[in-house]
Amino acid sequence: MEAAIAAGRLDVNGRRATLGQRVGPADRVTLDGRAVSLRFDESAPRVLIYHKPAGELVSTRDPSGRPTVFDNLPRMRGGHWIAVGRLDFNTGGLLLFTDSGDLANRLMHPRNEIEREYAVRVRGELSREQLRQLSEGIVLSDGRAKFDSIASAGGGGSNRWYQVVLREGRNREVRRMFEALGVTVSRLMRVRFGPFRLPSYLRRGQWRELGPKDTALLLENLEGAGEEGGRQGGPPPRRLRRAEP
């Protein structure tokens, strides 16, 4: 191509091209008078999965000097990490970050109704009536809320674990639902967000960046969610591979 430019065979918008000249999608390029088809592919968004410890803020800075999730993330040139949703100060588990505002909005938009799964440790065992209320709906200060599913996950002594799934991201929603029934939540962890599951090898405070195949699978899941309209009963999300280190 450099030889063709030096020989004057390449034109950009009707004028002879020069070495080092930049072209964009709106430019017309010809070689020996014939149009050259150019492709301009946008770079794929970057996505991180992060194991948030309890005791970190999902904020870029804190006036009180408390640690934030951004303290542990890799530095980025020419951009910044965007948190996909939030976890409160005392909640740990899976948190997603991306450099794409569009992707972050799609992941958080209520229209897509992306599932969030949590492991919840409570004091005492829930009664059948409490399980029914949590499944059918509880009226909170900001509207009715319910779990799409709730299942016992074992435990011993005075503590019991439950796995819950819901499709909303309201502030402290899981805690407030249990508190509305007089149940104390002693530990709360998010273990899944859509097709992402918190890897067992990822320790608290560690992150991993998704490879191109996993990022493509994420976008595919989002497209599928849009087509299904977020309806319950549609095809289950495809699981992502283990994130590349």
Biotite code that builds the C-alpha atoms (Angstrom):
import biotite.structure as struc

atoms = struc.array([
    struc.Atom([0.000, 0.000, 0.000], chain_id="A", res_id=1, res_name="MET", atom_name="CA", element="C"),
    struc.Atom([2.858, 2.389, 0.785], chain_id="A", res_id=2, res_name="GLU", atom_name="CA", element="C"),
    struc.Atom([4.301, 1.712, -2.673], chain_id="A", res_id=3, res_name="ALA", atom_name="CA", element="C"),
    struc.Atom([0.907, 2.425, -4.258], chain_id="A", res_id=4, res_name="ALA", atom_name="CA", element="C"),
    struc.Atom([0.661, 5.716, -2.339], chain_id="A", res_id=5, res_name="ILE", atom_name="CA", element="C"),
    struc.Atom([4.216, 6.708, -3.354], chain_id="A", res_id=6, res_name="ALA", atom_name="CA", element="C"),
    struc.Atom([3.371, 5.890, -6.987], chain_id="A", res_id=7, res_name="ALA", atom_name="CA", element="C"),
    struc.Atom([0.304, 8.142, -6.868], chain_id="A", res_id=8, res_name="GLY", atom_name="CA", element="C"),
    struc.Atom([-2.146, 5.290, -7.461], chain_id="A", res_id=9, res_name="ARG", atom_name="CA", element="C"),
    struc.Atom([-4.260, 5.931, -4.358], chain_id="A", res_id=10, res_name="LEU", atom_name="CA", element="C"),
    struc.Atom([-6.746, 8.804, -4.043], chain_id="A", res_id=11, res_name="ASP", atom_name="CA", element="C"),
    struc.Atom([-8.776, 9.965, -1.036], chain_id="A", res_id=12, res_name="VAL", atom_name="CA", element="C"),
    struc.Atom([-11.871, 12.010, -1.864], chain_id="A", res_id=13, res_name="ASN", atom_name="CA", element="C"),
    struc.Atom([-10.509, 12.701, -5.356], chain_id="A", res_id=14, res_name="GLY", atom_name="CA", element="C"),
    struc.Atom([-7.075, 13.859, -4.179], chain_id="A", res_id=15, res_name="ARG", atom_name="CA", element="C"),
    struc.Atom([-3.781, 12.003, -4.201], chain_id="A", res_id=16, res_name="ARG", atom_name="CA", element="C"),
    struc.Atom([-3.155, 10.264, -0.889], chain_id="A", res_id=17, res_name="ALA", atom_name="CA", element="C"),
    struc.Atom([-0.061, 10.924, 1.207], chain_id="A", res_id=18, res_name="THR", atom_name="CA", element="C"),
    struc.Atom([1.858, 8.603, 3.525], chain_id="A", res_id=19, res_name="LEU", atom_name="CA", element="C"),
    struc.Atom([0.494, 8.706, 7.078], chain_id="A", res_id=20, res_name="GLY", atom_name="CA", element="C"),
    struc.Atom([-2.833, 10.209, 6.007], chain_id="A", res_id=21, res_name="GLN", atom_name="CA", element="C"),
    struc.Atom([-5.800, 9.127, 8.143], chain_id="A", res_id=22, res_name="ARG", atom_name="CA", element="C"),
    struc.Atom([-9.135, 8.085, 6.662], chain_id="A", res_id=23, res_name="VAL", atom_name="CA", element="C"),
    struc.Atom([-12.530, 7.505, 8.231], chain_id="A", res_id=24, res_name="GLY", atom_name="CA", element="C"),
    struc.Atom([-15.856, 5.894, 7.321], chain_id="A", res_id=25, res_name="PRO", atom_name="CA", element="C"),
    struc.Atom([-17.000, 9.021, 5.456], chain_id="A", res_id=26, res_name="ALA", atom_name="CA", element="C"),
    struc.Atom([-13.957, 9.128, 3.130], chain_id="A", res_id=27, res_name="ASP", atom_name="CA", element="C"),
    struc.Atom([-13.965, 7.706, -0.407], chain_id="A", res_id=28, res_name="ARG", atom_name="CA", element="C"),
    struc.Atom([-10.780, 5.823, -1.275], chain_id="A", res_id=29, res_name="VAL", atom_name="CA", element="C"),
    struc.Atom([-9.874, 4.664, -4.785], chain_id="A", res_id=30, res_name="THR", atom_name="CA", element="C"),
    struc.Atom([-6.967, 2.571, -6.081], chain_id="A", res_id=31, res_name="LEU", atom_name="CA", element="C"),
    struc.Atom([-6.235, 3.018, -9.789], chain_id="A", res_id=32, res_name="ASP", atom_name="CA", element="C"),
    struc.Atom([-9.619, 4.676, -10.111], chain_id="A", res_id=33, res_name="GLY", atom_name="CA", element="C"),
    struc.Atom([-11.533, 1.817, -8.493], chain_id="A", res_id=34, res_name="ARG", atom_name="CA", element="C"),
    struc.Atom([-13.288, 2.229, -5.131], chain_id="A", res_id=35, res_name="ALA", atom_name="CA", element="C"),
    struc.Atom([-11.719, 0.435, -2.165], chain_id="A", res_id=36, res_name="VAL", atom_name="CA", element="C"),
    struc.Atom([-14.114, -1.061, 0.389], chain_id="A", res_id=37, res_name="SER", atom_name="CA", element="C"),
    struc.Atom([-13.003, -0.195, 3.912], chain_id="A", res_id=38, res_name="LEU", atom_name="CA", element="C"),
    struc.Atom([-14.195, -1.633, 7.229], chain_id="A", res_id=39, res_name="ARG", atom_name="CA", element="C"),
    struc.Atom([-14.011, 0.246, 10.504], chain_id="A", res_id=40, res_name="PHE", atom_name="CA", element="C"),
    struc.Atom([-14.693, -2.164, 13.367], chain_id="A", res_id=41, res_name="ASP", atom_name="CA", element="C"),
    struc.Atom([-15.345, -0.683, 16.787], chain_id="A", res_id=42, res_name="GLU", atom_name="CA", element="C"),
    struc.Atom([-13.205, -2.168, 19.519], chain_id="A", res_id=43, res_name="SER", atom_name="CA", element="C"),
    struc.Atom([-15.034, -4.571, 21.809], chain_id="A", res_id=44, res_name="ALA", atom_name="CA", element="C"),
    struc.Atom([-15.894, -3.245, 25.269], chain_id="A", res_id=45, res_name="PRO", atom_name="CA", element="C"),
    struc.Atom([-13.717, -4.324, 28.164], chain_id="A", res_id=46, res_name="ARG", atom_name="CA", element="C"),
    struc.Atom([-15.399, -6.116, 31.051], chain_id="A", res_id=47, res_name="VAL", atom_name="CA", element="C"),
    struc.Atom([-14.025, -6.959, 34.498], chain_id="A", res_id=48, res_name="LEU", atom_name="CA", element="C"),
    struc.Atom([-15.458, -9.238, 37.149], chain_id="A", res_id=49, res_name="ILE", atom_name="CA", element="C"),
    struc.Atom([-14.513, -8.246, 40.690], chain_id="A", res_id=50, res_name="TYR", atom_name="CA", element="C"),
    struc.Atom([-14.966, -10.003, 44.034], chain_id="A", res_id=51, res_name="HIS", atom_name="CA", element="C"),
    struc.Atom([-16.027, -7.148, 46.275], chain_id="A", res_id=52, res_name="LYS", atom_name="CA", element="C"),
    struc.Atom([-15.286, -7.576, 49.968], chain_id="A", res_id=53, res_name="PRO", atom_name="CA", element="C"),
    struc.Atom([-17.737, -6.273, 52.533], chain_id="A", res_id=54, res_name="ALA", atom_name="CA", element="C"),
    struc.Atom([-16.428, -2.936, 53.790], chain_id="A", res_id=55, res_name="GLY", atom_name="CA", element="C"),
    struc.Atom([-15.740, -1.276, 50.417], chain_id="A", res_id=56, res_name="GLU", atom_name="CA", element="C"),
    struc.Atom([-17.744, 1.519, 48.830], chain_id="A", res_id=57, res_name="LEU", atom_name="CA", element="C"),
    struc.Atom([-18.869, 1.426, 45.203], chain_id="A", res_id=58, res_name="VAL", atom_name="CA", element="C"),
    struc.Atom([-17.657, 4.978, 44.691], chain_id="A", res_id=59, res_name="SER", atom_name="CA", element="C"),
    struc.Atom([-14.637, 6.644, 43.113], chain_id="A", res_id=60, res_name="THR", atom_name="CA", element="C"),
    struc.Atom([-13.763, 8.389, 46.380], chain_id="A", res_id=61, res_name="ARG", atom_name="CA", element="C"),
    struc.Atom([-15.013, 8.785, 49.933], chain_id="A", res_id=62, res_name="ASP", atom_name="CA", element="C"),
    struc.Atom([-14.623, 11.986, 52.011], chain_id="A", res_id=63, res_name="PRO", atom_name="CA", element="C"),
    struc.Atom([-14.168, 9.808, 55.107], chain_id="A", res_id=64, res_name="SER", atom_name="CA", element="C"),
    struc.Atom([-11.287, 7.928, 53.524], chain_id="A", res_id=65, res_name="GLY", atom_name="CA", element="C"),
    struc.Atom([-12.956, 4.528, 53.482], chain_id="A", res_id=66, res_name="ARG", atom_name="CA", element="C"),
    struc.Atom([-11.701, 2.041, 50.849], chain_id="A", res_id=67, res_name="PRO", atom_name="CA", element="C"),
    struc.Atom([-13.496, 1.900, 47.525], chain_id="A", res_id=68, res_name="THR", atom_name="CA", element="C"),
    struc.Atom([-13.761, -0.831, 44.898], chain_id="A", res_id=69, res_name="VAL", atom_name="CA", element="C"),
    struc.Atom([-11.862, 1.362, 42.428], chain_id="A", res_id=70, res_name="PHE", atom_name="CA", element="C"),
    struc.Atom([-8.732, 1.230, 44.604], chain_id="A", res_id=71, res_name="ASP", atom_name="CA", element="C"),
    struc.Atom([-8.067, -2.339, 43.442], chain_id="A", res_id=72, res_name="ASN", atom_name="CA", element="C"),
    struc.Atom([-8.883, -2.017, 39.733], chain_id="A", res_id=73, res_name="LEU", atom_name="CA", element="C"),
    struc.Atom([-6.255, -1.736, 36.981], chain_id="A", res_id=74, res_name="PRO", atom_name="CA", element="C"),
    struc.Atom([-5.509, 1.740, 35.655], chain_id="A", res_id=75, res_name="ARG", atom_name="CA", element="C"),
    struc.Atom([-6.986, 2.635, 32.297], chain_id="A", res_id=76, res_name="MET", atom_name="CA", element="C"),
    struc.Atom([-5.598, 5.070, 29.736], chain_id="A", res_id=77, res_name="ARG", atom_name="CA", element="C"),
    struc.Atom([-8.038, 7.266, 27.880], chain_id="A", res_id=78, res_name="GLY", atom_name="CA", element="C"),
    struc.Atom([-11.111, 6.023, 29.739], chain_id="A", res_id=79, res_name="GLY", atom_name="CA", element="C"),
    struc.Atom([-12.499, 4.944, 33.080], chain_id="A", res_id=80, res_name="HIS", atom_name="CA", element="C"),
    struc.Atom([-14.215, 1.968, 34.672], chain_id="A", res_id=81, res_name="TRP", atom_name="CA", element="C"),
    struc.Atom([-17.973, 2.101, 35.143], chain_id="A", res_id=82, res_name="ILE", atom_name="CA", element="C"),
    struc.Atom([-19.579, 0.002, 37.877], chain_id="A", res_id=83, res_name="ALA", atom_name="CA", element="C"),
    struc.Atom([-22.545, -2.056, 36.672], chain_id="A", res_id=84, res_name="VAL", atom_name="CA", element="C"),
    struc.Atom([-25.005, -1.531, 39.497], chain_id="A", res_id=85, res_name="GLY", atom_name="CA", element="C"),
    struc.Atom([-23.991, -1.231, 43.117], chain_id="A", res_id=86, res_name="ARG", atom_name="CA", element="C"),
    struc.Atom([-23.516, -3.290, 46.236], chain_id="A", res_id=87, res_name="LEU", atom_name="CA", element="C"),
    struc.Atom([-23.904, -1.583, 49.595], chain_id="A", res_id=88, res_name="ASP", atom_name="CA", element="C"),
    struc.Atom([-21.005, -1.151, 52.012], chain_id="A", res_id=89, res_name="PHE", atom_name="CA", element="C"),
    struc.Atom([-21.725, -4.344, 53.968], chain_id="A", res_id=90, res_name="ASN", atom_name="CA", element="C"),
    struc.Atom([-22.526, -6.569, 50.965], chain_id="A", res_id=91, res_name="THR", atom_name="CA", element="C"),
    struc.Atom([-19.843, -8.522, 49.128], chain_id="A", res_id=92, res_name="GLY", atom_name="CA", element="C"),
    struc.Atom([-19.655, -10.698, 46.059], chain_id="A", res_id=93, res_name="GLY", atom_name="CA", element="C"),
    struc.Atom([-19.776, -10.285, 42.302], chain_id="A", res_id=94, res_name="LEU", atom_name="CA", element="C"),
    struc.Atom([-19.473, -6.801, 40.822], chain_id="A", res_id=95, res_name="LEU", atom_name="CA", element="C"),
    struc.Atom([-19.052, -6.000, 37.126], chain_id="A", res_id=96, res_name="LEU", atom_name="CA", element="C"),
    struc.Atom([-17.121, -3.137, 35.534], chain_id="A", res_id=97, res_name="PHE", atom_name="CA", element="C"),
    struc.Atom([-16.872, -2.018, 31.920], chain_id="A", res_id=98, res_name="THR", atom_name="CA", element="C"),
    struc.Atom([-15.370, 0.863, 29.947], chain_id="A", res_id=99, res_name="ASP", atom_name="CA", element="C"),
    struc.Atom([-18.536, 1.131, 27.816], chain_id="A", res_id=100, res_name="SER", atom_name="CA", element="C"),
    struc.Atom([-21.310, 3.413, 29.017], chain_id="A", res_id=101, res_name="GLY", atom_name="CA", element="C"),
    struc.Atom([-23.690, 1.846, 26.493], chain_id="A", res_id=102, res_name="ASP", atom_name="CA", element="C"),
    struc.Atom([-23.001, -1.670, 27.757], chain_id="A", res_id=103, res_name="LEU", atom_name="CA", element="C"),
    struc.Atom([-23.366, -0.568, 31.394], chain_id="A", res_id=104, res_name="ALA", atom_name="CA", element="C"),
    struc.Atom([-26.749, 0.998, 30.620], chain_id="A", res_id=105, res_name="ASN", atom_name="CA", element="C"),
    struc.Atom([-27.940, -2.134, 28.844], chain_id="A", res_id=106, res_name="ARG", atom_name="CA", element="C"),
    struc.Atom([-26.908, -4.332, 31.752], chain_id="A", res_id=107, res_name="LEU", atom_name="CA", element="C"),
    struc.Atom([-28.680, -2.114, 34.301], chain_id="A", res_id=108, res_name="MET", atom_name="CA", element="C"),
    struc.Atom([-31.799, -1.141, 32.331], chain_id="A", res_id=109, res_name="HIS", atom_name="CA", element="C"),
    struc.Atom([-34.968, -2.534, 33.987], chain_id="A", res_id=110, res_name="PRO", atom_name="CA", element="C"),
    struc.Atom([-36.280, -3.484, 30.533], chain_id="A", res_id=111, res_name="ARG", atom_name="CA", element="C"),
    struc.Atom([-33.785, -6.357, 30.297], chain_id="A", res_id=112, res_name="ASN", atom_name="CA", element="C"),
    struc.Atom([-34.738, -7.772, 33.721], chain_id="A", res_id=113, res_name="GLU", atom_name="CA", element="C"),
    struc.Atom([-31.341, -9.408, 34.219], chain_id="A", res_id=114, res_name="ILE", atom_name="CA", element="C"),
    struc.Atom([-31.305, -11.907, 37.066], chain_id="A", res_id=115, res_name="GLU", atom_name="CA", element="C"),
    struc.Atom([-29.325, -11.219, 40.232], chain_id="A", res_id=116, res_name="ARG", atom_name="CA", element="C"),
    struc.Atom([-28.650, -14.162, 42.528], chain_id="A", res_id=117, res_name="GLU", atom_name="CA", element="C"),
    struc.Atom([-27.625, -13.780, 46.171], chain_id="A", res_id=118, res_name="TYR", atom_name="CA", element="C"),
    struc.Atom([-26.510, -16.021, 49.014], chain_id="A", res_id=119, res_name="ALA", atom_name="CA", element="C"),
    struc.Atom([-28.220, -14.792, 52.186], chain_id="A", res_id=120, res_name="VAL", atom_name="CA", element="C"),
    struc.Atom([-27.398, -15.836, 55.754], chain_id="A", res_id=121, res_name="ARG", atom_name="CA", element="C"),
    struc.Atom([-30.121, -15.121, 58.300], chain_id="A", res_id=122, res_name="VAL", atom_name="CA", element="C"),
    struc.Atom([-30.747, -15.714, 61.987], chain_id="A", res_id=123, res_name="ARG", atom_name="CA", element="C"),
    struc.Atom([-33.071, -18.672, 62.325], chain_id="A", res_id=124, res_name="GLY", atom_name="CA", element="C"),
    struc.Atom([-35.046, -20.704, 59.814], chain_id="A", res_id=125, res_name="GLU", atom_name="CA", element="C"),
    struc.Atom([-37.756, -19.126, 57.688], chain_id="A", res_id=126, res_name="LEU", atom_name="CA", element="C"),
    struc.Atom([-41.299, -20.385, 58.120], chain_id="A", res_id=127, res_name="SER", atom_name="CA", element="C"),
    struc.Atom([-43.453, -21.560, 55.220], chain_id="A", res_id=128, res_name="ARG", atom_name="CA", element="C"),
    struc.Atom([-45.489, -18.387, 55.531], chain_id="A", res_id=129, res_name="GLU", atom_name="CA", element="C"),
    struc.Atom([-42.377, -16.203, 55.316], chain_id="A", res_id=130, res_name="GLN", atom_name="CA", element="C"),
    struc.Atom([-41.174, -18.131, 52.246], chain_id="A", res_id=131, res_name="LEU", atom_name="CA", element="C"),
    struc.Atom([-44.578, -17.618, 50.643], chain_id="A", res_id=132, res_name="ARG", atom_name="CA", element="C"),
    struc.Atom([-44.545, -13.880, 51.346], chain_id="A", res_id=133, res_name="GLN", atom_name="CA", element="C"),
    struc.Atom([-41.059, -13.456, 49.904], chain_id="A", res_id=134, res_name="LEU", atom_name="CA", element="C"),
    struc.Atom([-42.092, -15.347, 46.750], chain_id="A", res_id=135, res_name="SER", atom_name="CA", element="C"),
    struc.Atom([-45.454, -13.633, 46.246], chain_id="A", res_id=136, res_name="GLU", atom_name="CA", element="C"),
    struc.Atom([-44.387, -10.115, 47.164], chain_id="A", res_id=137, res_name="GLY", atom_name="CA", element="C"),
    struc.Atom([-43.803, -7.705, 50.030], chain_id="A", res_id=138, res_name="ILE", atom_name="CA", element="C"),
    struc.Atom([-44.751, -4.033, 49.991], chain_id="A", res_id=139, res_name="VAL", atom_name="CA", element="C"),
    struc.Atom([-41.715, -1.815, 50.596], chain_id="A", res_id=140, res_name="LEU", atom_name="CA", element="C"),
    struc.Atom([-41.500, 1.965, 50.805], chain_id="A", res_id=141, res_name="SER", atom_name="CA", element="C"),
    struc.Atom([-40.658, 2.154, 47.073], chain_id="A", res_id=142, res_name="ASP", atom_name="CA", element="C"),
    struc.Atom([-43.157, -0.440, 45.845], chain_id="A", res_id=143, res_name="GLY", atom_name="CA", element="C"),
    struc.Atom([-43.840, -4.149, 45.816], chain_id="A", res_id=144, res_name="ARG", atom_name="CA", element="C"),
    struc.Atom([-40.878, -6.544, 45.673], chain_id="A", res_id=145, res_name="ALA", atom_name="CA", element="C"),
    struc.Atom([-40.573, -10.309, 45.386], chain_id="A", res_id=146, res_name="LYS", atom_name="CA", element="C"),
    struc.Atom([-38.046, -13.038, 44.714], chain_id="A", res_id=147, res_name="PHE", atom_name="CA", element="C"),
    struc.Atom([-38.333, -15.016, 41.505], chain_id="A", res_id=148, res_name="ASP", atom_name="CA", element="C"),
    struc.Atom([-37.031, -17.961, 43.517], chain_id="A", res_id=149, res_name="SER", atom_name="CA", element="C"),
    struc.Atom([-35.894, -18.692, 47.059], chain_id="A", res_id=150, res_name="ILE", atom_name="CA", element="C"),
    struc.Atom([-34.377, -21.983, 48.228], chain_id="A", res_id=151, res_name="ALA", atom_name="CA", element="C"),
    struc.Atom([-32.757, -23.267, 51.390], chain_id="A", res_id=152, res_name="SER", atom_name="CA", element="C"),
    struc.Atom([-28.975, -23.673, 51.117], chain_id="A", res_id=153, res_name="ALA", atom_name="CA", element="C"),
    struc.Atom([-28.200, -25.293, 54.458], chain_id="A", res_id=154, res_name="GLY", atom_name="CA", element="C"),
    struc.Atom([-26.542, -23.938, 57.555], chain_id="A", res_id=155, res_name="GLY", atom_name="CA", element="C"),
    struc.Atom([-26.171, -24.873, 61.173], chain_id="A", res_id=156, res_name="GLY", atom_name="CA", element="C"),
    struc.Atom([-26.817, -23.599, 64.659], chain_id="A", res_id=157, res_name="GLY", atom_name="CA", element="C"),
    struc.Atom([-28.712, -20.322, 64.642], chain_id="A", res_id=158, res_name="SER", atom_name="CA", element="C"),
    struc.Atom([-27.688, -19.474, 61.054], chain_id="A", res_id=159, res_name="ASN", atom_name="CA", element="C"),
    struc.Atom([-29.429, -20.539, 57.860], chain_id="A", res_id=160, res_name="ARG", atom_name="CA", element="C"),
    struc.Atom([-28.402, -19.867, 54.246], chain_id="A", res_id=161, res_name="TRP", atom_name="CA", element="C"),
    struc.Atom([-30.824, -19.165, 51.387], chain_id="A", res_id=162, res_name="TYR", atom_name="CA", element="C"),
    struc.Atom([-30.289, -18.677, 47.658], chain_id="A", res_id=163, res_name="GLN", atom_name="CA", element="C"),
    struc.Atom([-32.537, -15.960, 46.237], chain_id="A", res_id=164, res_name="VAL", atom_name="CA", element="C"),
    struc.Atom([-33.008, -14.637, 42.700], chain_id="A", res_id=165, res_name="VAL", atom_name="CA", element="C"),
    struc.Atom([-34.630, -11.369, 41.640], chain_id="A", res_id=166, res_name="LEU", atom_name="CA", element="C"),
    struc.Atom([-34.605, -9.156, 38.538], chain_id="A", res_id=167, res_name="ARG", atom_name="CA", element="C"),
    struc.Atom([-34.322, -5.700, 40.101], chain_id="A", res_id=168, res_name="GLU", atom_name="CA", element="C"),
    struc.Atom([-31.503, -3.617, 41.500], chain_id="A", res_id=169, res_name="GLY", atom_name="CA", element="C"),
    struc.Atom([-33.213, -1.331, 43.991], chain_id="A", res_id=170, res_name="ARG", atom_name="CA", element="C"),
    struc.Atom([-31.228, 0.055, 46.908], chain_id="A", res_id=171, res_name="ASN", atom_name="CA", element="C"),
    struc.Atom([-30.737, -2.579, 49.645], chain_id="A", res_id=172, res_name="ARG", atom_name="CA", element="C"),
    struc.Atom([-33.723, -4.462, 48.244], chain_id="A", res_id=173, res_name="GLU", atom_name="CA", element="C"),
    struc.Atom([-32.758, -7.939, 49.482], chain_id="A", res_id=174, res_name="VAL", atom_name="CA", element="C"),
    struc.Atom([-32.013, -6.750, 53.007], chain_id="A", res_id=175, res_name="ARG", atom_name="CA", element="C"),
    struc.Atom([-35.180, -4.665, 53.179], chain_id="A", res_id=176, res_name="ARG", atom_name="CA", element="C"),
    struc.Atom([-37.357, -7.598, 52.111], chain_id="A", res_id=177, res_name="MET", atom_name="CA", element="C"),
    struc.Atom([-36.077, -9.758, 54.967], chain_id="A", res_id=178, res_name="PHE", atom_name="CA", element="C"),
    struc.Atom([-36.187, -6.863, 57.421], chain_id="A", res_id=179, res_name="GLU", atom_name="CA", element="C"),
    struc.Atom([-39.867, -6.297, 56.531], chain_id="A", res_id=180, res_name="ALA", atom_name="CA", element="C"),
    struc.Atom([-40.544, -9.763, 58.007], chain_id="A", res_id=181, res_name="LEU", atom_name="CA", element="C"),
    struc.Atom([-38.457, -9.103, 61.102], chain_id="A", res_id=182, res_name="GLY", atom_name="CA", element="C"),
    struc.Atom([-35.628, -11.350, 59.874], chain_id="A", res_id=183, res_name="VAL", atom_name="CA", element="C"),
    struc.Atom([-32.020, -10.274, 60.485], chain_id="A", res_id=184, res_name="THR", atom_name="CA", element="C"),
    struc.Atom([-29.571, -10.680, 57.584], chain_id="A", res_id=185, res_name="VAL", atom_name="CA", element="C"),
    struc.Atom([-26.126, -11.430, 59.009], chain_id="A", res_id=186, res_name="SER", atom_name="CA", element="C"),
    struc.Atom([-24.337, -11.863, 55.667], chain_id="A", res_id=187, res_name="ARG", atom_name="CA", element="C"),
    struc.Atom([-25.195, -11.104, 52.049], chain_id="A", res_id=188, res_name="LEU", atom_name="CA", element="C"),
    struc.Atom([-23.252, -11.966, 48.897], chain_id="A", res_id=189, res_name="MET", atom_name="CA", element="C"),
    struc.Atom([-24.092, -11.597, 45.224], chain_id="A", res_id=190, res_name="ARG", atom_name="CA", element="C"),
    struc.Atom([-23.040, -14.805, 43.493], chain_id="A", res_id=191, res_name="VAL", atom_name="CA", element="C"),
    struc.Atom([-24.447, -14.263, 39.984], chain_id="A", res_id=192, res_name="ARG", atom_name="CA", element="C"),
    struc.Atom([-25.364, -11.395, 37.671], chain_id="A", res_id=193, res_name="PHE", atom_name="CA", element="C"),
    struc.Atom([-27.076, -12.596, 34.471], chain_id="A", res_id=194, res_name="GLY", atom_name="CA", element="C"),
    struc.Atom([-24.734, -15.126, 32.808], chain_id="A", res_id=195, res_name="PRO", atom_name="CA", element="C"),
    struc.Atom([-21.856, -14.257, 35.174], chain_id="A", res_id=196, res_name="PHE", atom_name="CA", element="C"),
    struc.Atom([-21.229, -16.433, 38.220], chain_id="A", res_id=197, res_name="ARG", atom_name="CA", element="C"),
    struc.Atom([-18.655, -15.533, 40.866], chain_id="A", res_id=198, res_name="LEU", atom_name="CA", element="C"),
    struc.Atom([-15.706, -17.890, 40.226], chain_id="A", res_id=199, res_name="PRO", atom_name="CA", element="C"),
    struc.Atom([-14.635, -19.990, 43.207], chain_id="A", res_id=200, res_name="SER", atom_name="CA", element="C"),
    struc.Atom([-10.972, -19.185, 42.508], chain_id="A", res_id=201, res_name="TYR", atom_name="CA", element="C"),
    struc.Atom([-11.488, -15.398, 42.656], chain_id="A", res_id=202, res_name="LEU", atom_name="CA", element="C"),
    struc.Atom([-10.599, -14.205, 46.134], chain_id="A", res_id=203, res_name="ARG", atom_name="CA", element="C"),
    struc.Atom([-11.989, -11.101, 47.811], chain_id="A", res_id=204, res_name="ARG", atom_name="CA", element="C"),
    struc.Atom([-10.403, -7.966, 46.370], chain_id="A", res_id=205, res_name="GLY", atom_name="CA", element="C"),
    struc.Atom([-9.308, -9.721, 43.150], chain_id="A", res_id=206, res_name="GLN", atom_name="CA", element="C"),
    struc.Atom([-10.454, -9.018, 39.585], chain_id="A", res_id=207, res_name="TRP", atom_name="CA", element="C"),
    struc.Atom([-10.260, -10.779, 36.240], chain_id="A", res_id=208, res_name="ARG", atom_name="CA", element="C"),
    struc.Atom([-10.873, -9.388, 32.772], chain_id="A", res_id=209, res_name="GLU", atom_name="CA", element="C"),
    struc.Atom([-13.078, -11.303, 30.383], chain_id="A", res_id=210, res_name="LEU", atom_name="CA", element="C"),
    struc.Atom([-11.556, -12.562, 27.163], chain_id="A", res_id=211, res_name="GLY", atom_name="CA", element="C"),
    struc.Atom([-13.031, -11.703, 23.737], chain_id="A", res_id=212, res_name="PRO", atom_name="CA", element="C"),
    struc.Atom([-15.129, -14.900, 23.584], chain_id="A", res_id=213, res_name="LYS", atom_name="CA", element="C"),
    struc.Atom([-16.760, -14.271, 26.959], chain_id="A", res_id=214, res_name="ASP", atom_name="CA", element="C"),
    struc.Atom([-17.440, -10.635, 26.069], chain_id="A", res_id=215, res_name="THR", atom_name="CA", element="C"),
    struc.Atom([-19.063, -11.747, 22.815], chain_id="A", res_id=216, res_name="ALA", atom_name="CA", element="C"),
    struc.Atom([-21.189, -14.240, 24.774], chain_id="A", res_id=217, res_name="LEU", atom_name="CA", element="C"),
    struc.Atom([-22.288, -11.456, 27.116], chain_id="A", res_id=218, res_name="LEU", atom_name="CA", element="C"),
    struc.Atom([-23.442, -9.340, 24.183], chain_id="A", res_id=219, res_name="LEU", atom_name="CA", element="C"),
    struc.Atom([-25.238, -12.364, 22.742], chain_id="A", res_id=220, res_name="GLU", atom_name="CA", element="C"),
    struc.Atom([-27.081, -12.891, 26.042], chain_id="A", res_id=221, res_name="ASN", atom_name="CA", element="C"),
    struc.Atom([-28.105, -9.242, 26.077], chain_id="A", res_id=222, res_name="LEU", atom_name="CA", element="C"),
    struc.Atom([-29.452, -9.462, 22.550], chain_id="A", res_id=223, res_name="GLU", atom_name="CA", element="C"),
    struc.Atom([-31.404, -12.567, 23.533], chain_id="A", res_id=224, res_name="GLY", atom_name="CA", element="C"),
    struc.Atom([-32.800, -10.815, 26.603], chain_id="A", res_id=225, res_name="ALA", atom_name="CA", element="C"),
    struc.Atom([-33.948, -7.931, 24.427], chain_id="A", res_id=226, res_name="GLY", atom_name="CA", element="C"),
    struc.Atom([-35.697, -10.254, 21.994], chain_id="A", res_id=227, res_name="GLU", atom_name="CA", element="C"),
    struc.Atom([-37.419, -12.149, 24.814], chain_id="A", res_id=228, res_name="GLU", atom_name="CA", element="C"),
    struc.Atom([-38.435, -8.868, 26.426], chain_id="A", res_id=229, res_name="GLY", atom_name="CA", element="C"),
    struc.Atom([-37.158, -10.124, 29.745], chain_id="A", res_id=230, res_name="GLY", atom_name="CA", element="C"),
    struc.Atom([-40.072, -12.575, 30.027], chain_id="A", res_id=231, res_name="ARG", atom_name="CA", element="C"),
    struc.Atom([-39.728, -15.223, 32.675], chain_id="A", res_id=232, res_name="GLN", atom_name="CA", element="C"),
    struc.Atom([-39.776, -18.713, 31.265], chain_id="A", res_id=233, res_name="GLY", atom_name="CA", element="C"),
    struc.Atom([-37.563, -17.914, 28.276], chain_id="A", res_id=234, res_name="GLY", atom_name="CA", element="C"),
    struc.Atom([-34.335, -19.803, 27.585], chain_id="A", res_id=235, res_name="PRO", atom_name="CA", element="C"),
    struc.Atom([-31.879, -19.771, 30.510], chain_id="A", res_id=236, res_name="PRO", atom_name="CA", element="C"),
    struc.Atom([-28.740, -17.651, 30.154], chain_id="A", res_id=237, res_name="PRO", atom_name="CA", element="C"),
    struc.Atom([-25.716, -19.403, 28.732], chain_id="A", res_id=238, res_name="ARG", atom_name="CA", element="C"),
    struc.Atom([-22.937, -19.690, 31.280], chain_id="A", res_id=239, res_name="ARG", atom_name="CA", element="C"),
    struc.Atom([-19.664, -17.960, 30.652], chain_id="A", res_id=240, res_name="LEU", atom_name="CA", element="C"),
    struc.Atom([-16.404, -19.830, 30.637], chain_id="A", res_id=241, res_name="ARG", atom_name="CA", element="C"),
    struc.Atom([-13.900, -19.350, 33.430], chain_id="A", res_id=242, res_name="ARG", atom_name="CA", element="C"),
    struc.Atom([-12.598, -15.816, 32.993], chain_id="A", res_id=243, res_name="ALA", atom_name="CA", element="C"),
    struc.Atom([-9.084, -15.571, 31.659], chain_id="A", res_id=244, res_name="GLU", atom_name="CA", element="C"),
    struc.Atom([-6.430, -14.456, 34.178], chain_id="A", res_id=245, res_name="PRO", atom_name="CA", element="C"),
])
